[in-house]
Structure formats: structure tokens, C-alpha cells
Amino acid sequence: MSRLYLLRHAKAGWALPGMRDFDRPLDASGHADAEKMGTAMRSRSYVPDLTLCSNAKRARETLEGLAGQTDTGKVLFFDALYSEDAAGYLRLVRDHGGPGSLLVIGHNPMTEDLAMAISGDGGEAERAMLNHGFPTSGLAVVRFPGDLAKATQGAGYLEAFLTPADP
């Protein structure tokens, strides 16, 4: 069994004049939410072997908030997680996934689209929450029967969907 953790970056502030969207930092609530999600991951023993993180500033700052509260494993950064679609995200998961667990810190709509595409089944409450949208700092936990390098559409089981508001 393997697990894929899909985390949408925490809440970012608006871009200042002349600032690229890529360089937008987290706002105060985003920093707090990233730390809450790190604590929630640690308390549930959601520990990735490897983390793939977008190179966008808000994603890197989300990773920093998580890492202050829990282990994030080895970390690799990719510009592609800022610009690719859900199919590109799945390619990265397959290229870097193995028999263990993988955390992807990315953006919407790609994170939500991938979570929906790969979750062929799951808990009723979790699927209902995911169907209502993927908020900033939202975490989808998708379990696969085999290796993540062979992850396919509809093959995963959505076992949890967490937000910073969850205890």
C-alpha cells in the first residue's frame, strides 16, 4: 500500500504592484494554517517519504510551516508544479513515486483536479468534502493498493480530506 498526500498551498496575500503571481507570499493566516496542517499530519502519522513542492513562494512557505511541525522527508522543488495541469502532476507522481508515501504541495485547480481524478472510491464524508472544493491548506490523503509509480486515474481510495478547521 502507498499513500499520496495532495496539499494545496496555504492562503497567500494579494500581489503588490509589479510583483509576479509566482512570488506572492503567505499572509498571516496562511502561515498559521500551514503550521496547523503540519500538526494535523504529525498527529495522524501522515509522514511522507518524499515531498514534491512547487517553487512558487507561497508553496515553499507552506512547506516551511509544515516542516516546523512534522517530518516532510526528502524535498524536491519543481517549477512544473506551478504551471502543469493535473496530468502533469500525475506524471511527476509516477516519476518520483514508489512503494511508500509522497506529498505534493501545489496549486489549484491542479491539486483538486488530480484528487478527483485518482480517487475512484473513498469515504462518503471525505468525498462529499472534496466535492465542495479544495480550500487553501486542504489535504487529500489518497491510498493506493500498489506503487505510486503505477498510479492511475480512479485507482485510489480517498481515505481523508483535512482542512485547517479540522481538529
C-alpha positions in Angstrom: 0.0 0.0 0.0 1.2 3.5 -0.7 -0.2 7.0 0.1 -0.3 10.2 -1.9 -0.8 13.4 0.1 -2.1 16.3 -2.0 -1.8 19.6 -0.3 -2.9 22.9 -1.7 -0.6 25.8 -0.6 -1.8 27.9 2.3 -3.5 31.3 1.9 -1.4 33.9 0.2 -1.7 37.6 0.1 -2.5 39.7 -3.0 0.3 40.5 -5.3 1.7 44.0 -4.8 2.1 46.2 -7.9 4.9 44.9 -10.0 5.0 41.5 -8.2 4.7 38.3 -10.1 2.0 35.9 -9.0 4.8 33.3 -8.6 6.3 35.5 -5.9 3.2 36.0 -3.7 4.0 35.2 0.0 1.6 33.7 2.5 -0.4 36.0 4.6 -0.6 35.7 8.4 -3.5 33.2 8.3 -1.6 31.2 5.7 1.4 30.8 8.0 -0.8 29.7 10.9 -2.8 27.3 8.7 0.4 25.7 7.3 1.6 25.0 10.9 -1.9 23.6 11.8 -1.7 21.2 8.9 1.8 20.1 9.9 0.5 19.4 13.4 -2.5 17.5 12.0 -0.3 15.4 9.7 2.0 14.5 12.6 -0.9 13.6 14.9 -2.3 11.2 12.2 1.1 9.8 11.3 0.9 11.1 7.8 4.7 11.2 7.1 5.8 11.3 3.5 9.0 9.6 2.4 9.4 12.4 -0.3 7.9 15.8 -0.8 7.5 17.4 -4.2 6.9 21.2 -3.8 6.1 23.9 -6.2 8.9 26.5 -6.5 6.3 29.3 -6.0 7.0 31.4 -2.9 3.6 30.5 -1.3 4.2 26.8 -1.7 7.8 27.0 -0.3 6.5 28.9 2.7 3.7 26.3 3.2 6.4 23.7 3.3 8.4 25.7 5.9 5.2 25.8 8.1 4.7 22.1 7.8 8.3 21.2 8.4 8.3 23.2 11.6 5.7 20.7 12.9 6.3 17.4 11.2 8.8 15.4 9.1 8.4 16.1 5.4 11.0 13.6 4.1 13.4 14.4 1.3 12.2 17.5 -0.6 12.4 18.2 -4.3 11.3 21.6 -5.9 9.6 21.9 -9.3 8.6 24.9 -11.3 6.3 22.5 -13.2 4.0 22.2 -10.1 3.2 25.9 -10.7 2.5 25.6 -14.4 1.4 22.0 -15.2 -2.1 20.7 -15.3 -3.4 17.6 -13.3 -2.0 15.3 -15.9 1.4 16.9 -15.4 1.1 16.4 -11.7 0.3 12.8 -12.1 3.4 12.4 -14.4 5.5 13.8 -11.6 3.9 11.5 -9.0 4.6 8.5 -11.3 8.2 9.6 -12.0 9.0 10.1 -8.3 6.6 7.8 -6.5 7.4 4.4 -5.1 6.0 1.9 -2.6 5.9 4.4 0.2 4.3 7.8 0.6 4.6 11.1 -1.4 3.5 14.6 -0.5 2.8 17.1 -3.3 2.5 20.8 -2.4 0.8 22.5 -5.3 -1.8 24.8 -6.6 -5.4 24.8 -7.6 -7.2 23.8 -9.8 -4.5 21.1 -10.5 -4.5 19.7 -6.9 -8.2 19.4 -6.8 -8.4 18.0 -10.4 -5.8 15.4 -9.6 -7.5 14.4 -6.3 -10.9 14.0 -8.1 -9.3 12.0 -11.0 -7.4 9.5 -9.0 -10.0 8.9 -6.2 -12.2 6.2 -7.7 -13.6 5.4 -4.2 -13.4 6.8 -0.7 -15.3 7.5 2.5 -18.6 9.2 1.9 -17.9 12.2 4.2 -14.4 12.6 2.6 -15.8 12.5 -0.9 -18.5 15.0 0.0 -16.0 17.4 1.4 -13.8 17.2 -1.7 -16.8 17.7 -3.9 -17.3 21.1 -2.2 -13.9 22.4 -3.3 -10.3 22.3 -2.2 -9.5 25.2 0.1 -6.1 26.6 0.7 -4.2 24.3 3.1 -6.6 21.5 2.2 -5.0 18.0 2.3 -6.4 15.0 0.4 -5.0 11.6 1.5 -5.3 9.0 -1.3 -4.4 5.4 -0.7 -3.3 3.1 -3.5 -3.0 -0.7 -3.3 0.4 -0.7 -5.1 3.3 1.5 -6.0 2.7 5.2 -6.8 4.8 4.9 -9.9 1.8 2.9 -11.3 -0.9 5.3 -10.0 -3.7 5.7 -12.5 -7.0 7.6 -12.8 -9.7 6.1 -10.5 -7.3 3.7 -8.8 -7.0 5.5 -5.4 -9.2 5.5 -2.3 -9.8 8.9 -0.7 -9.2 8.0 3.0 -9.1 11.5 4.4 -9.7 15.1 3.5 -8.5 17.7 6.0 -8.7 21.4 6.3 -7.1 23.7 8.9 -10.5 24.0 10.6 -10.5 20.2 11.4 -9.4 19.3 15.0 
